[in-house]
Amino acid sequence: MKVLIIDDDTNITEIWKISLKQSGFEVISATTGSGGIDLSKTQKPDFILIDQIMPDMKGNDVLRTLKEDPETNMIPVAMASNYSDTQLMQEAIQQGALDYILKYQVEPADLVNKIKNLSQDGNKNTPQSQ
């Protein structure tokens, strides 16, 4: 399973990469929203984890772009941020994020299990293309 992490915090990304790779995941990452959008199209990940606050665009804008694009709209996505603004959290869920994970509340091992569960749930709940 290939996971794309879109996050400008390289420290947390490296910690998550190590944990995910130890659990058998292939992990790719981008430090900007636009870079993440490009990677999602070229690498076709099975799951995407998006930070809310990045230098070039908000995570919800990345999410909206991915969900509006027929090439990427079927990929299960979760937000992961330290920014716990209720309105941004609700927007993310309404736009199709399966979860809004608060970074400071999740251990790397828990993140692995959460991604496994969310990707299974996301694939069950996503309508198949015609």
N, C-alpha and C positions, 0 to 999 in steps of 0.2 A: 504494500500500500504506500502510495506516494503522498506526502503531506507538504504543502506550501505554507511557510510562515512569512507573513508580511508584517514586518515590525522594524522600526529604526533603532530599537534597543538591542544592540548586538550581544550584550552580556546575557540577557534572558534568552535570546534566540539560541546562543551557543549551549546554554544549560539544557534547553528543551531539545535541541538537536541530539545531544548526547543521549538523553533519556529515551527519545523516540527511536534512535538508531539501535540502541541496546535492546529494544523491544521488536526489532525487525522492520521498522519503517524506513523507507527512503525519504530523505528530507531535503528540500530545496528552500531557499529563502530569498527575500528581497527586502531592502531597507527603505523603499519608497512605495507609495500606493501605485504609481504609474508603472514602476518596475514589476510589482506584483501582478498587475493586470496583464502585462506582457507575458510574464512567466506562466500565468494560468492558461494562456492561449497556446503557448509553444510547448509546455511540459505536460499539460493535461493532468494535474494532480487529482487524487481521489478525495482529498479533503483540504480545505483552506482555513487557516487561522489568521485573523486580521486584527492588528492593533487599531485603536480608535484615533490616537493622535500621532500623526507623522508629519514630516516637514513639508510635503507637497500637497497633501489632501487628507481629509478626515476619513477614518475607516468606513463610516457609513456611506461616503461617496464611492469608495472602492467597492463596497458591497452592492450598492445600487447599480454601478456599472457592470459588475459581474452578473447580477441577476437579470439585467436587461439584455444581455448579449446571448444569443442562442448557442454560441460556442461554449459558454461557461455557466449558463444558468442552472444546469443540473448538478453542479458540483456542490456537495454539502459544505456549508460555511459556518464557522463560529467566530464571534468577536472575542478578543482577549485584551483587556486593558486595565490600567490602574485608575482610569477615569470612570467614576461610577455615577455619572449624571443620569438621572431617571429618564429624562426625555430622550437622550441619545440611546439608552438601553432599549426603550420601547420602540423607537424608530428602527433600530437594528433588527429586532424580532419581527416587526411588521414588514420589513423589507426582505425577510427570508432567512435571517440568521437562525440557526438551530439553538444557539445558546449565547449568553454574554458572560464570559468567564472573567472574574476579577483576578488579575495576576497575583496579587498579594494574598489571595485566599486559596491558591492551588499549588500543590507540590508537584514536581515533575512526574512522579509515578502516577499521581491522580490524573494529571493531564493526559497521559498515555491511555488510561482506562476511559476517560471522558471522550477522547477522540474515537476510540474503538466503538463505544456505544453510540455516539452521535452519528458516526458515519453509517452504521447499520440502520439506525432510525431514519436518517436522512434518505438513504437509498430505498427504504420501505415506503416513505411518505412522498417521494418524488414521483410525479406521473412520468410514465415512459414516453419517449418521443415517438411520434407516428412515422 
